């Protein structure tokens, strides 16, 4: 059954996709391929998950701001939670059905390493966005240095990767 789902879902997604969106079936398959490449290179799923979580949250923010620009009234609705669940589900469910998430020996503190990394990466990226906004507000709406909006989240994700790497080795 899993093999059937692994074949049919990507095929339907590829046939139904009209153009590439931030999280489309092609992107979900790209995430699976990226996780596979990271595993082949020997990168721990915990670290891969941190960056995947950051990527998911970043693309979610991008989509949300685009959606609000197109339909400002949507900001007052509670559709944000639904969009977030679908956004993450489009990537996490294929990883689960591919057998990448859910292996009993690939856990840290009782949670799948990749899933824990995705959650950690999402939280770290959200904190980085808040910190960047705080810095801009403190500096009268201006950035302190060029590409600050990019450098701060990448720096936060890199620091989180190092911390989680050492925490996973000390268990």
N, C-alpha and C positions, 0 to 999 in steps of 0.2 A: 504493500500500500504506500509506504514512504517513497519508494522509487517511482511509482506512478505519479504521486503528488509532486515529486521533484521534477518530473518531466512536464507535466501538464500545466502547472502554475506559471513557470517561466515562459512556456510556449504561448499561453493565453495572454500573458502580460506583453510579450513582444508583438503579438498580433493586434492587441487592443491599443497599444501606445501610439498616440498621434504625433507627439513631439516629446523630447526629453524634458522632464520636470526635475525638480531637486531630489525627490525620492520617488523614482519610478521603478518598475520591475527590473529594468536594465541596471539601475543603480543598486538595487537590492542584490542582484546577481554579482555586480561589481564588488559589493561589500563582502559577499561570500568568497569571491576570488581573492580579494585583498586579505581576508583572514587566512585563507589557504596559503597565500604567498608568505604571510608573516609566520605561519607555522613552519613552512618549508625553510625559511631563513632562521628559524629557531627562536623567534620572538615570542615571549610568553603571552597567552591569551589575555591576561590581566592588563598588560601594557597596550596590546592591540585594542582592547575594549575601551580604554581611556580615550584613545584618539578617535575611535569610531563613535563614542558617545559625544565627543566634542564636535565631530563632523555632523552628526545627526541634529544636535541642538543648534548648531550654526545654520544649517540649511533650514531648520524649522523656523528660526527667527527671520531668516531671509524671506521665506514664504509668507510668514505671518505679516511682516511689514508690507510686502507686496499686496497681500490680500486686503489689508486695511486701507492702502492707498487706492485700490480699485473700488472697494465697497466700505466706506468709513462707518456705516451703520453696524457692520459686523463686530466692531470692537465692543459694542454694548451687549452682545449675545454671549451665551455660555458655550459656544461652539469650539472654543480654544482647546478644551480638554479632549473633545472628540478628535479634533485634528491632531493633537499630540499623540493620542493613543494609536490612531491609524498610522501616523508618521513613523513611530517606533515599531509598530507591528509589522509594517511592510518590510522591515529589515530583520527583525528578531524572529518572526515566524519562519521565514525561509532558512535562517540559520539553525533553528530548532529541527525543522524537517530534514535538513541536510545532515543532522547528527553532530553538528558542531557545538551547539549548546545542549547541555543536559547529560554529558558523560559523567558517570559517578565518580571518577577519579580526577576530574578536572575542576576541583572546587577549592575555594578559599573561604574559611569561616562558614562552611555549609552552603555557600552560594556559588553557582557556576562562575568561573573566573571571567569569562567573556561578558556575561551579564552584569557581574559586579563592576567590571571595568567600564561598561557602557554607562551604568548609573553614576559611577564616580566621575567619568569624563563629562557627563551632562551637568552634574553639580559644580564641578570645577570650572567649566566653561561659563555657566551662569554667574558664578562668583567673579570671574574675570571680567565679564561684561559689566557687572555692577561696579567693580573697582575702576574700570575704565571710565564709566559715567561719573563716578565720584571725582576722579582726577580732573576730568574736563570741567565739571561744575566748580571745582576749587580754583581752576585757572580761567574763569570767566568764559567757559564754553570752548576754549581752545585746547588743543593737544599740546603736551610738553615736547614731543618729538615726532618726526614724520613716521607714519605707519604704526602709531601707538595702538590703534584699534586692532591691528593684526598681531603686533608683538606681545601685547599683554596676554591675550588668550593662549598664544603658542607657548609663552614662558610659563604660564600657570599649568598648562597641560604637561610640559616637559618636567616641571618640578613634581607634579603629581605622579608622573611615570617613574621618576627616580625613587620617590618615597614608597610607592606601592611595590616597586621592584625589591627594595630592601626589606619591606614588611613581608613579602611573600617568601623571601629566602630565610627569614628568621622564624618561621613557624615551627 
